[in-house]
Amino acid sequence: QVQLVESGGGLVRPGGSLTLSCEASGTAVSFYMMGWYRWTPGTQRELVANIADDGNIYYRDYAKGRFTISRDSAKGTLNLQMNSLKPEDTAVYFCGARSSGGPTYWGQGTQVTVSS
């Protein structure tokens, strides 16, 4: 019913920047919460940042001061501007979204690789 599609991943050098985007399509849904998660093999998927429809934002400690999350609620889009990237930021980044009291939807993930 709902599809979330991430884009913007790729290969960057340490200190570089990337902007990730997530677009919702299919069933029209107004999401209460949208967020970015990341995963590497052998680890649990973890929250990087999220943003509620009222503008309330959370960042994981390693993202503070480097990453900026934003959304356009009317369009159902979500962005993550990532600056000063480090090799440890290398991961598959996932878009997640849910309505108030509803199920969570996930995108397919986009690979971010930070390497010289």
C-alpha positions, -999 to 999 in steps of 0.1 A, spaced: 0 0 0 28 24 9 62 25 -6 92 44 7 121 49 -16 155 62 -5 180 78 -28 212 98 -25 236 72 -12 270 66 -27 307 67 -21 322 98 -5 356 107 10 360 113 47 349 149 54 325 149 25 288 154 23 257 135 11 220 143 11 197 113 15 161 116 4 130 94 10 98 97 -10 65 80 -2 43 67 -29 12 46 -33 -14 49 -6 -18 85 6 -7 86 42 0 114 67 29 102 88 32 113 124 69 103 126 96 99 99 131 89 106 164 76 93 180 44 105 212 27 96 225 -9 96 258 -27 91 262 -65 90 261 -81 124 245 -51 141 210 -41 149 194 -14 128 196 18 148 179 52 148 200 80 134 175 108 136 137 114 134 113 142 130 77 144 140 50 162 121 51 190 147 88 196 140 102 179 171 136 164 162 158 138 177 195 131 168 217 103 180 248 116 196 271 109 167 248 128 143 246 160 164 262 189 147 269 170 115 235 157 102 203 177 96 169 160 92 140 177 75 107 168 60 79 181 38 48 166 55 25 176 27 46 157 1 55 129 25 92 134 18 121 132 42 157 143 38 190 138 57 218 162 50 251 146 62 282 166 65 317 159 78 312 122 70 334 96 87 343 61 78 322 48 107 292 64 90 294 36 64 261 17 65 229 10 47 205 39 56 168 32 58 138 55 58 111 46 83 77 62 87 45 56 107 12 73 113 0 80 148 -9 46 162 -2 29 129 23 5 115 59 14 105 68 13 69 104 9 57 123 17 25 147 -7 8 178 11 20 205 31 3 242 24 7 265 51 21 302 43 19 328 67 34 363 58 23 394 74 9 
